Every structure is written in structure tokens, then in C-alpha cells.
């Protein structure tokens, strides 16, 4: 039995925790979410730590990205009561995305990828400009922080697309899907918070966020174990 299969139980526990967290959102059980939301990334951290055989540079980048994601989750859990925590949450996820970008850049280097997808880059830049144009009137003092965050988030998505050679690469499919869902989740969060609230926003944001982290972790751990285990220490 390989390391990933042996540790699947942590993914099952993760799935149960996400379902409980979504239940807490639907039924406004904030006391439940005090437990379930921080556990989402913690369970993925445990799965990653136990599943990856070689604790190399790529592994450390991934773990660091997950740690700052967890920190962001904790800060945003209390941002309604303490408004300033939103900035700390934004900063934590900004750092997380920077480490995800570094991870994907290292994967790209390892895979010796040369191709640049200019069409996709153009589409993402247009999307970024359109989203910021929509949000800008209501951002106030958060204009620059949100713009910087959006640029880094889009860079994370683009770096995942450019990290893998083949469309048939299973690890790449998971990572790109996860990065896209991260972009979608944060976009919905921004629209709901700064532009116009919409029904079931909390549920949609958390569902796409949890799946984003899950897919990135599955893709990354698969890559680390099965495809390139000899990355520099």
C-alpha cells in the first residue's frame, strides 16, 4: 500500500469536517464553525505530512502555503467581530498564494516546461481588470491591498497552468483545478463583501475553497511522491 492510499482516512475525515462546516453555515451555527473551519486545512496538513515520503524543498513550500492558509482561516473566522482581522486574513492568504506560486514555479523548472499560454494569460488579465473595476468604487482604503492580493491570486492560477507539460498529467489537472477554484472562491468572497451580497454566498465560498485546497494538495502530493521525488533538499 502506497503512502497516499494509506493516509486516505485523513481525506475522509476532511470530507466529514467540510460537510459539518457547510452545515454550520446553512444553519448559522457559529459555535460549530469555531471547530470545523480551522480543521479544514489542519486535516490537509496532516494528510500531506504523512503522505509525502521525501520532505524536500517542494514539500516545505507546500506546507508553508497551507500553514498561512490555516492562519487566514482563523483570522477570517473572527473578522465580523473584529474588523481589523480581515486585513490579517488577507495578508495571510497573500503569503499563502506567494508560496503556492513558488511551489508551481519550482514544479515548472523541474518539469522543464517551456510553453507560455499567452491566450490564457490575456483572459486572466482581462478578468482581473474587470473584477477590480467592479469592486473599486466600494473598496475605499483597501484599494491597493485588494489589487495586490488579486494580482498574486491570478499569478498563482497562471503559475499552476504553466507548471505542467501535458494536459494528461493527473497531478497537473488536480493542481490547476484547485487553483481555479481558489480564484473562483476568492472572487465570490470579494463580490459578496465589497459589491453586492448574494444568497448562499458563505456556502458557495467555503465549498469552492475547501475543494480548492483539497485538489491542490492531492495534485501536489501525487507529484511529490510519484513523479519527481528527487527535488533539491
C-alpha positions in Angstrom: 0.0 0.0 0.0 1.5 3.4 -1.0 1.7 6.4 1.2 -1.2 8.2 -0.4 -3.6 5.3 -0.2 -2.5 4.5 3.4 -3.4 8.0 4.5 -6.8 8.4 2.7 -8.5 8.2 6.1 -7.5 11.8 6.7 -9.3 12.9 3.5 -12.4 11.1 4.7 -12.2 12.9 8.0 -11.6 16.1 6.0 -14.8 15.5 3.9 -16.9 15.0 7.1 -15.4 18.2 8.6 -16.3 20.2 5.5 -19.8 18.8 5.5 -20.2 19.8 9.1 -18.7 23.3 8.4 -21.2 23.8 5.5 -24.0 22.7 7.8 -22.8 25.3 10.3 -23.1 27.9 7.6 -26.5 26.9 6.4 -28.0 26.8 10.0 -25.9 29.7 11.4 -24.1 27.5 13.9 -21.1 29.7 14.5 -20.0 27.8 17.6 -19.7 24.7 15.4 -17.6 26.6 12.9 -15.2 27.6 15.6 -14.1 23.9 15.4 -14.8 22.8 11.9 -13.3 25.8 9.9 -9.8 25.7 11.4 -9.8 21.9 11.0 -10.2 22.0 7.2 -6.6 22.9 6.5 -5.2 21.2 9.6 -6.5 17.8 8.2 -4.9 18.5 4.8 -1.7 19.4 6.6 -1.7 16.1 8.4 -2.5 14.2 5.2 0.3 16.0 3.3 2.8 15.5 6.1 2.1 11.8 6.4 1.7 11.1 2.7 4.9 12.8 1.3 7.8 10.4 1.6 10.6 12.9 0.8 10.5 16.1 2.9 12.3 18.3 0.3 12.1 21.9 -0.8 8.9 21.5 -2.7 7.3 19.8 0.3 8.3 22.7 2.5 6.9 25.3 0.1 3.6 23.4 0.1 3.4 23.0 3.9 4.2 26.7 4.3 1.4 27.7 1.9 -1.1 25.5 3.8 0.0 26.9 7.2 -0.6 30.5 6.1 -4.0 29.4 4.6 -4.9 28.0 8.0 -3.8 31.2 9.6 -6.0 33.1 7.2 -9.0 30.9 8.0 -8.5 31.6 11.7 -8.3 35.4 11.2 -11.4 35.5 8.9 -13.4 33.4 11.3 -13.4 36.4 13.7 -13.4 39.3 11.2 -17.0 40.1 11.8 -16.4 40.8 15.5 -13.0 42.4 14.9 -12.9 44.2 11.6 -9.1 44.6 11.6 -8.7 40.9 11.4 -9.9 40.9 7.8 -6.6 42.7 6.9 -4.6 40.0 8.7 -6.6 37.3 7.0 -6.0 39.0 3.6 -2.2 39.2 4.4 -2.1 35.5 5.5 -3.7 34.3 2.3 -1.5 36.7 0.3 1.6 35.0 1.8 0.0 31.6 1.2 -0.5 32.4 -2.5 3.1 33.5 -2.8 4.3 30.2 -1.5 1.9 28.4 -3.9 3.4 30.4 -6.7 6.9 29.5 -5.6 5.8 25.8 -5.5 4.4 25.9 -9.0 7.5 27.7 -10.3 9.7 25.0 -8.9 7.5 22.4 -10.4 7.7 24.2 -13.8 11.5 24.2 -13.5 11.6 20.5 -12.5 9.3 19.7 -15.5 11.4 21.9 -17.8 8.2 23.5 -19.2 8.9 26.0 -21.9 5.5 26.8 -23.3 3.7 30.0 -22.3 -0.1 30.2 -22.7 -0.5 33.8 -23.9 -4.2 33.5 -24.6 -4.9 32.3 -21.1 -2.8 35.0 -19.6 -4.7 37.6 -21.6 -8.0 36.2 -20.4 -6.9 36.2 -16.8 -5.6 39.8 -17.1 -8.9 40.9 -18.6 -10.8 39.1 -15.8 -8.6 40.8 -13.2 -9.2 44.2 -14.6 -12.9 43.7 -14.9 -13.3 42.4 -11.3 -11.2 45.3 -9.9 -13.2 47.8 -12.0 -16.4 46.4 -10.4 -15.1 46.4 -6.9 -13.1 49.6 -6.9 -15.8 52.1 -6.0 -16.5 50.4 -2.7 -13.0 49.4 -1.7 -12.0 52.7 -0.1 -8.7 52.4 1.8 -8.5 48.7 0.7 -8.0 49.5 -3.0 -4.2 48.8 -3.0 -4.3 45.7 -0.7 -7.1 44.1 -2.7 -5.4 44.9 -6.0 -2.1 43.4 -4.8 -4.0 40.3 -3.5 -5.9 39.9 -6.8 -2.7 40.1 -8.8 -0.9 37.5 -6.6 -4.0 35.2 -6.7 -4.2 35.4 -10.5 -0.5 34.7 -10.6 -1.0 31.6 -8.6 -3.6 30.4 -11.0 -1.4 31.1 -14.0 1.7 29.5 -12.4 -0.3 26.3 -11.9 -1.2 26.2 -15.6 2.4 26.7 -16.6 3.9 24.2 -14.2 3.0 21.0 -16.1 3.8 19.8 -19.6 0.9 17.6 -20.6 -2.9 18.0 -20.3 -2.9 14.3 -19.4 -0.8 14.9 -16.3 -3.1 13.9 -13.4 -1.1 15.9 -10.9 -1.4 18.9 -13.1 -5.1 18.5 -13.6 -5.7 18.5 -9.8 -3.5 21.5 -9.2 -4.9 23.6 -12.0 -8.5 22.7 -10.9 -7.6 23.6 -7.3 -6.0 26.9 -8.3 -9.1 27.8 -10.5 -11.4 27.0 -7.6 -9.3 29.2 -5.3 -9.7 32.1 -7.9 -13.4 31.5 -8.0 -13.9 31.2 -4.3 -12.0 34.5 -3.6 -13.8 36.3 -6.4 -17.2 35.3 -4.9 -15.9 36.4 -1.5 -14.9 39.8 -2.8 -18.1 40.3 -4.7 -20.2 39.4 -1.7 -18.2 41.6 0.7 -17.5 44.7 -1.4 -20.0 44.8 -4.3 -23.3 43.0 -3.6 -24.2 40.3 -1.2 -25.9 37.2 -2.7 -27.8 34.3 -1.3 -25.8 31.3 -0.1 -22.5 33.3 -0.6 -20.9 31.8 2.5 -21.8 28.3 1.5 -20.5 28.7 -2.1 -17.3 30.4 -1.0 -16.5 27.7 1.6 -17.4 24.8 -0.7 -15.1 26.1 -3.5 -12.4 27.0 -1.0 -12.3 23.5 0.6 -12.3 21.8 -2.8 -9.5 24.2 -4.0 -7.3 23.2 -1.1 -8.1 19.6 -1.5 -7.3 19.4 -5.2 -4.1 21.3 -4.8 -3.0 19.0 -2.0 -3.9 15.8 -3.9 -2.1 17.1 -7.1 0.9 18.3 -5.2 1.3 15.2 -3.0 0.9 12.9 -6.1 3.5 14.9 -7.9 5.9 14.8 -5.0 5.6 11.0 -4.5 5.1 9.6 -7.9 6.7 11.8 -10.5 9.7 13.8 -9.1 10.9 12.7 -5.7 14.5 14.0 -6.1 14.0 17.7 -5.9 16.8 19.6 -4.1 16.8 19.4 -0.4 
